[in-house]
Amino acid sequence: MNSKRVLVAYGSEACSTAGIAEEIGKTLRDDGFDAVVLPADTVTDVSGYDGVVLGATASGTFPCPARPSPSQERTGHSG
C-alpha cells in the first residue's frame, strides 16, 4: 500500500468539477493513495500532503479566491 497522502481540491460552479474530483480521489484510493477530496475554498494548508491535484471549471473561472503559496509570495512568481 502506498502511504502517500494526496489532496484533490476543486472549484466548481455547476458541481460537475466536484464529481470529477470525487472520481479522481476514488481512483487514487484504488491505487493505494490516501486521497482526500475537498472544495478548494475550504483548504487553508497543504503542508500535510505529499501531492495536490487542483481542478477548476473548464470556463477558466475559479469561484473561490486563489492564494499564492508562501514561496510565490516571497518571490512574486505565480507559477
N, C-alpha and C positions, 0 to 999 in steps of 0.2 A: 504494500500500500504506500502511496506517495503521501508524504507528510506536508507537502507544500500547501499553504493557505492562499487562496485567490479570492479577491473581491471582484464581483461583477456589479458595477454601478451603472445606472441607466437614468436617462431623462426621457420622458415620454409624454407626448401631447394627447395621443389617442389610444394609449395603452398597448399598442402593438409592439413598441420597443420593450415594454415590460415583459410581455410574453416571450419575446425572443431572448431577453436576458435570462428568464427562467429556464429556457431550453439550453442555453449555453451553460448555466450553472448545473443543470442536470447532467449534461454531457461531461463536464469537468468532474463531477462527483462519480459518474460511472467509470471514469478513467482513473479514479483513486485520489483526486484532489479534494481538499477541504474547501469547497466553494461556498461563498456567502453572496447572496443576491440582495442588493439594496437600492432604493431610489437615491440618485446622486446627491440630491439636496439634503439627505439625512447623514451623509458621510462627512465627518469632521477630521478624521485622522486615518491615514492608510499605513502607518508605520507597523501595524500588526500583521501585515500581509506580505507574502513573498512576490505577488504579482497582482496587477489591476487590469481589468478589462473595462473600458468605458464605452458606453453606447449612447447615441443620441438619435433624434429623428432624422429621417432622410432629407427633410427640408433644410437642414443645416442650422435650425434654431435649437436652442437648448433652454428649456423652461426654467432651469434653476441657475443661480449665479455660479459661474465657474471661478474657482480660486486658484491662483498660481501656487506652485509648490514652493517651499522655503528656498530652494536653490534658485528658482526662477525669480523670486523676489530679490534675492541678493544680487543676481547678475543682470536682471532686467530682460532676460531672454524668455520668450514664450514657447519655445519648443526645443 
